[in-house]
Structure formats: structure tokens, C-alpha cells
């Protein structure tokens, strides 16, 4: 891997789903993994191995990876940096190869969250034991997360990271958990950390002050300037705790198009920005959260011009008022909305209505028995997501029926 490249680790299926009062069904999380893979994202943090209702979904997605359903993406789990959690996680999800282990490092968290239960030495020991246990269970890559890194003294942060590296960590995740950093402070801190420990740094920034994308790219710049690889964690449409996380598409655009990064700091060459529109629209539908009208690249007004000067300039040459073409982010097509008779599939659909919809999607079945079997799964999908089944969801169910069955099996 080149030392001037930024890789994307999307955490929609781990941090994005922690958005209060919202969430995703396991089928929707699986489709997002497939979309992220199509987009060329390096890794999806796809869930919680310790959470019982995730078990079938996690194992089914790992099995899908084994049979080649994913082209390149790595599927990574998130665990607390506690040995017992690692043991339990591997008991439930034994084929997990990539993971991040997280523990709080700031005095605020140690005193205010742990209430003095753990000393600084305890924090480091717990993390090291968890890393050792994960490696023993076959983890191929391990990221160690310093939660609230932005409020942790730099000297302590370096000590923590050095211990993680010594015990086998592949990366350190610098978590700006409360969005406390600014682009200047995070650049300096991450650069100093990277110079001290000389292993890749992940940037995980929250948007409490509206600077998640800016801090993410500034921190990545600090890591690369120090001579190590950089990774940025993102979520689709910026979903996440409180004010959310760094938005996937905005982060990609910032690295690809901004004056300080373009041609100087390189984004993973596998990223296909043309998938932006599809993945953002799907996440919006799945979370039930409309895309803001002024959202970069995918908002309704991202390429809209009204004032005379702007409209005239854009018509003469799009570069006058647009940094990039709408086609680059997957826009430009005409979306057809049915205004006449509409047949949909849901939990009470019959075989004739289902075949009508499947025919529109050009889905073919070997015989009546197979069609009825897929219909039954589509009915379950509607109950599972509580939303109309999308074309790609139906295609997934038809192509991988047994995996879909496992993914939708969420039981106490």
C-alpha cells in the first residue's frame, strides 16, 4: 500500500445504526455491504459480534464473502477491548478475520464513565489482553480504538498506541468521539502520534461541531505527512450518534476534489464515486431520513442553479459554478414514477402479483415451486424491514435465498 493513500472504512452498519430512534434491518445492512463493495470501499464495519440478534446476519455475510458474493470489501466487527468480549465474540462469529477493539482513554471517560473503576494501567492491560486474544482466535487485522482520543493527553495516547502496536495491533483508530477537535488540532496531534508509533492511523470523527469531514481529511493528511497509511471511517449520509459521523460521499469528494488534496493525497483507487447516488438514496429510504436539499453531490439542489448570473455561467461552462459533473456521482438519469396501476409485493402478496413485479425486474424462476419459495421470503422481507421490498433486495433474495433466510432470522 502506498504511503500517500487514504482508505475508507465505512461504519454505517456499526455506528450509523446507533442513530437514536432509527436503525436498519439485517437485510438492509446486507444490501449496504454489497453496495459499499460495489463502490470500492476498503472495509465495512458490519456489526457487533457480541450482540445476539446480529449473529445470523454476521455469519451469513461472512459466508457470502467466502462464496465470492463480495468482490473486495473486508467485513470487520467491533468489540470492546475486553478479553471476555473477544472470547464471546469469536464463539458466536468464529470466522471473523477483521475487527476493531475499542476502549476509552481520556481522563474524562476514565473518571466520569468508569467512575474510577480502572486505572490508566488497567486500561492499557485490558486492551493488550484483548489484542492478544483476538490474534489467538485468528484475527488477520486488528485496529485498536482510542475512544475520546481528542480529549486524551498526547503523551498518554502515544503510550497507549505503542502498547497496542507492541502486542500486535495493525492500526490505531483516533476517535474524535465528541467532535471536539478542529482541523488544525487534529492534524498536529495525529501527525505527532503517527511519527511516534509509525503504524497506520484511522480517523473517526463525529459531527457535533459540524467539522467531521474537515477533521477527518485533516487528520488523514497528518498521518500521511508523518509517513504512514491513513484510513477514514465514514457513514452513508453522515448517519450516527447525535449529530452523526463524517459523510461517506463528502469525504470522498474532499479528498478527490479539494485544492489541498487533489493530486497530492490519493484516495484508494478502487473507489467508484459513480455509485454515490444509489447508495445514498438506499440509505435514506432504509433509515427513513430524507437527504437534505443542500447535501453535497446527492441533495436535490447540489446541481441546481436559479440566479441569472449562476445559471448563465453554468450553461456556458459547467465548471464556472460546478466543481465536478453530476454524472461523476451517478446522477443524470430520469427516475420514472408510476402514476397509473401499481402492483407491489409485501407480506400479504399473492403469486400473480409477485410474478408481475418479478417480471418487471426480469427475474426468472425454474418452476412454480421456486417462485413460491422466493415469494415467501419476499413476504418475510417486508415484515423484516417494514418497508416495500426494493428491486435489489428482491434480486438478492432470489440469488441467495438460503442466506437471505438466515439474515432475516432474528430471534431471542
Order of alpha helices (4+ residues) and beta strands (2+ residues): beta-alpha-beta-alpha-beta-alpha-beta-alpha-alpha-beta-alpha-beta-alpha-beta-alpha-beta-alpha-beta-alpha-alpha-alpha-alpha-alpha-alpha
